[in-house]
Amino acid sequence: MPPLFACSSCGVQIERSTRSYLQHRGRVLCSTCLDRLEAAGDAPTGPAGESNPAPQPGPG
């Protein structure tokens, strides 16, 4: 069973892997808060975040 961490926004206890917690530097969000951020257009961009935008094709 994954450990419980507090959502960085609302404080609700959520299950996340320790690896995910460390990748996001302790800034994990519950699905409700993540949906709110995405709807507002302020999606977080972490190193391996769930809501990272798709990479844009570069020149050449």
Residue, then its C-alpha position, 0 to 999 in steps of 0.5 A: m500500500p502506498p504511503l499517504f501524503a497531504c495535498s499541497s493545496c487542500g491538505v486532504q490525505i492522498e496515496r502517492s508513491t514515495r518516488s512520485y513525492l520525491q520527483h515533485r519535491g513534496r508538492v503533490l496534488c489530489s485529483t480535484c486540485l489538479d483538475r482545478l489547476e488544469a481548468a484554470g490553465d495553471a498546470p504545474t510543470g514538474p520534472a515528471g509530473e502528471s500534467n506536464p504539457a506535451p513537448q513541442p516539436g523544435p526546428g529541424 
